[in-house]
Amino acid sequence: MPYINIRVGSRLNSLQKSNIQNRTTDLMNRVMGKRREVTVVHIDESVPALWAVDGKGLKEEAPVAVYVDIKVTQGTNSAEEKAQMIARTVTMLKEEIGAIQEACYVLINDIPANSWGYDGISQAERADKRLKD
């Protein structure tokens, strides 16, 4: 049940948003083994002036600033899967957006199973239920 927040220092068109959401969901499924039907991708847009690299505010014509925050259940992915996800996410963003800042960060947060869930049930409870079934 991954949650992905993609913060972008630019305004994207509808096609870019749709492509990024679909391709991120595909990557989560193919690389990280996550179910599409519970994968959430949220794009948060802002103006370049709200971003700074090296202490300098970005201009409209500068490469786009991007920060990707991926949340998954702790222990469900290997270091290799995470490395692939980080690399493929940056490649996908470059293909969809164009030039992006070198300081483009992809963060994968491993959240303990008892600390989050969906539909009112923690991941730990879901795992216990699967073991009992």
C-alpha positions as CSV (number, residue, x, y, z in Angstrom):
1,M,0.0,0.0,0.0
2,P,2.5,2.6,-1.1
3,Y,1.9,6.3,-0.9
4,I,4.0,8.4,-3.2
5,N,4.1,12.2,-3.0
6,I,5.9,13.9,-5.9
7,R,6.6,17.6,-5.3
8,V,7.4,19.5,-8.5
9,G,8.7,23.1,-8.8
10,S,6.7,23.7,-11.9
11,R,3.2,23.5,-13.4
12,L,2.6,20.3,-15.3
13,N,0.1,19.8,-18.0
14,S,-2.7,17.2,-17.7
15,L,-0.8,14.7,-19.9
16,Q,2.4,15.0,-17.8
17,K,0.4,14.5,-14.6
18,S,-1.4,11.5,-15.9
19,N,1.8,9.9,-17.4
20,I,3.7,10.5,-14.1
21,Q,0.9,9.0,-12.0
22,N,0.6,5.9,-14.3
23,R,4.3,5.4,-14.8
24,T,5.0,5.7,-11.0
25,T,2.2,3.2,-10.3
26,D,3.7,0.8,-12.9
27,L,7.2,1.2,-11.4
28,M,5.9,0.5,-7.9
29,N,4.2,-2.7,-9.3
30,R,7.1,-3.9,-11.5
31,V,10.1,-2.9,-9.4
32,M,8.8,-2.9,-5.9
33,G,6.1,-5.6,-6.2
34,K,3.3,-3.4,-4.9
35,R,-0.4,-3.9,-5.8
36,R,-1.6,-1.2,-8.2
37,E,-5.1,-1.0,-6.6
38,V,-3.7,0.3,-3.3
39,T,-0.9,2.5,-4.8
40,V,-1.6,6.2,-4.3
41,V,0.4,8.9,-6.3
42,H,-0.1,12.5,-5.3
43,I,1.5,15.3,-7.3
44,D,2.1,18.6,-5.5
45,E,3.0,21.5,-7.8
46,S,4.4,24.8,-6.8
47,V,6.2,27.7,-8.5
48,P,10.0,27.6,-9.0
49,A,10.5,30.6,-6.8
50,L,9.5,28.6,-3.8
51,W,12.5,26.3,-4.4
52,A,16.2,27.1,-3.8
53,V,19.3,25.1,-4.7
54,D,22.6,26.3,-3.3
55,G,20.7,29.0,-1.5
56,K,19.5,30.6,-4.7
57,G,15.8,30.7,-5.7
58,L,15.0,29.0,-9.0
59,K,13.9,30.9,-12.0
60,E,11.2,29.8,-14.4
61,E,13.8,28.8,-17.1
62,A,15.9,26.7,-14.7
63,P,15.7,22.9,-14.6
64,V,12.7,21.8,-12.6
65,A,13.1,20.9,-8.9
66,V,11.6,17.6,-7.9
67,Y,11.3,15.7,-4.6
68,V,9.8,12.2,-4.4
69,D,8.7,10.8,-1.1
70,I,7.7,7.1,-1.3
71,K,6.3,5.3,1.8
72,V,6.2,1.5,1.9
73,T,5.9,-1.1,4.7
74,Q,9.2,-1.8,6.4
75,G,10.9,-5.0,5.3
76,T,8.9,-5.5,2.1
77,N,11.6,-4.5,-0.3
78,S,15.3,-5.3,-0.8
79,A,18.1,-2.7,-1.1
80,E,18.4,-3.7,-4.8
81,E,14.7,-3.0,-5.4
82,K,15.0,0.3,-3.7
83,A,18.1,1.3,-5.7
84,Q,16.3,0.3,-8.9
85,M,13.2,2.3,-7.9
86,I,15.3,5.4,-7.2
87,A,17.1,5.2,-10.5
88,R,14.1,4.4,-12.6
89,T,12.0,7.2,-11.0
90,V,14.6,9.8,-11.9
91,T,14.8,8.5,-15.5
92,M,11.0,8.6,-15.8
93,L,10.8,12.1,-14.4
94,K,13.4,13.3,-16.9
95,E,11.4,11.7,-19.8
96,E,8.1,13.2,-18.7
97,I,9.3,16.7,-17.4
98,G,12.5,17.3,-19.3
99,A,15.5,18.9,-17.5
100,I,15.3,18.5,-13.8
101,Q,17.7,19.8,-11.0
102,E,20.6,17.5,-10.2
103,A,19.5,17.9,-6.6
104,C,16.4,15.7,-7.3
105,Y,15.8,13.5,-4.3
106,V,13.9,10.2,-4.2
107,L,13.3,9.1,-0.6
108,I,12.0,5.7,0.3
109,N,10.6,5.6,3.8
110,D,10.2,2.1,5.4
111,I,7.3,2.5,7.8
112,P,6.8,-0.1,10.5
113,A,3.7,-2.3,9.8
114,N,2.0,-1.3,13.0
115,S,2.4,2.4,12.3
116,W,0.3,2.7,9.2
117,G,-2.5,1.0,7.2
118,Y,-5.4,1.7,4.9
119,D,-9.2,1.3,5.2
120,G,-8.8,1.5,9.0
121,I,-6.6,-1.6,9.3
122,S,-2.9,-1.5,10.0
123,Q,-0.4,-3.4,7.8
124,A,0.5,-5.6,10.8
125,E,-3.2,-6.6,11.3
126,R,-3.4,-7.4,7.6
127,A,-0.3,-9.6,7.8
128,D,-1.7,-11.4,10.9
129,K,-5.0,-12.0,9.2
130,R,-3.2,-13.4,6.1
131,L,-1.2,-15.8,8.2
132,K,-4.4,-17.1,9.9
133,D,-6.3,-17.6,6.6
